[in-house]
């Protein structure tokens, strides 16, 4: 019996099923992964200095690596968080064209990573917790960077973070590209904004290598398992920080409140640990990373 003249129930059901199928095809995991990549790269997405300004009432920037020079792609310094002093360090991409060129689009040179190491050692000397903000396409791949020891600088930064005697928390706020991101990510706790991504290579780079076609980046994004949900499942990160619908730039204050609460909780948990227990837990975290997933594959 028609619900209204000319409209039959069977026809309406068929139409609804068709709409559901179309919706599912538009929101497949493959396209969801690529949507995350695009949001992480959104030109209005908040950057490290935006979070520093909102999270910390006071911030005193420190510059230079004391060996070569200053690298604006990494910023860092003393900051006040909940009446304690911490060391904040992070990538900075830049906002307008002039600033992006000045910041080298957030791709650090070796002196940027050596500056980060210097600030970490200063924090350790004074017993200060360290918070890092990760947002980079990757370390700068230019000839000059290689001549000045890019690989060694990243490796030394990783080794420093592994051996620190103070608590460390890393926050993925946008792009987490390759070793350039990992250099600031070997922390006791790793937090990640829901629409950030973390990957060994960019989707475009992966597609160019595997399919000889950078246009397959959408497929590569899904294969790389780079979203916050994927990484939490693999125990690569410890917590997802929620964002408003449409991305962090839609309501920065809400994201800052979410992040502030998570930072406070994790720092409090870490600060009560002895140095020996802190390092023991850190080593165990990275030694066991991925082991549960691999064991599950072997059992299946």
Order of alpha helices (4+ residues) and beta strands (2+ residues): alpha-alpha-alpha-beta-beta-beta-alpha-alpha-beta-alpha-alpha-beta-alpha-beta-beta-alpha-alpha-alpha-beta-alpha-alpha-alpha
